[in-house]
Amino acid sequence: MIPVDRDKKTEAHLLGVGLDHTDGHKRITRAEKFSIVGGSEETHGRMTETLVKSFEEISRKGKSLEKIDKKELSEILHKNTPS
């Protein structure tokens, strides 16, 4: 077991993984609070759009990834996923 220092600030980071990379390209997008790896051009683009819009909404609400409720985060991600 690893001891946890409760005085240290907890940081959150989302990771998106695209599994439909059939064209041989290696796609990686990194931002302060999320990373996206893999996927076809379309899938990678959709994941990026979803996360950028979701983080904009989280910010407008005056919240952070570390403080947002998991259920609310799930709803925001779903709402911002392009159809």
Secondary structure as the mmCIF struct_conf table of DSSP 4:
data_model
#
loop_
_struct_conf.conf_type_id
_struct_conf.id
_struct_conf.beg_label_comp_id
_struct_conf.beg_label_asym_id
_struct_conf.beg_label_seq_id
_struct_conf.end_label_comp_id
_struct_conf.end_label_asym_id
_struct_conf.end_label_seq_id
TURN_TY1_P TURN_TY1_P1 ARG A 6 ASP A 7
BEND BEND1 LYS A 8 LYS A 8
HELX_LH_PP_P HELX_LH_PP_P1 LYS A 9 THR A 10
STRN STRN1 LEU A 14 GLY A 18
BEND BEND2 ASP A 23 GLY A 24
STRN STRN2 ILE A 28 ARG A 30
BEND BEND3 GLU A 32 LYS A 33
STRN STRN3 PHE A 34 GLY A 38
HELX_RH_AL_P HELX_RH_AL_P1 GLU A 41 ARG A 60
TURN_TY1_P TURN_TY1_P2 LYS A 61 GLY A 62
TURN_TY1_P TURN_TY1_P3 LEU A 65 LYS A 67
BEND BEND4 ILE A 68 ILE A 68
HELX_RH_AL_P HELX_RH_AL_P2 LYS A 70 LYS A 79
TURN_TY1_P TURN_TY1_P4 ASN A 80 ASN A 80
BEND BEND5 THR A 81 THR A 81
#
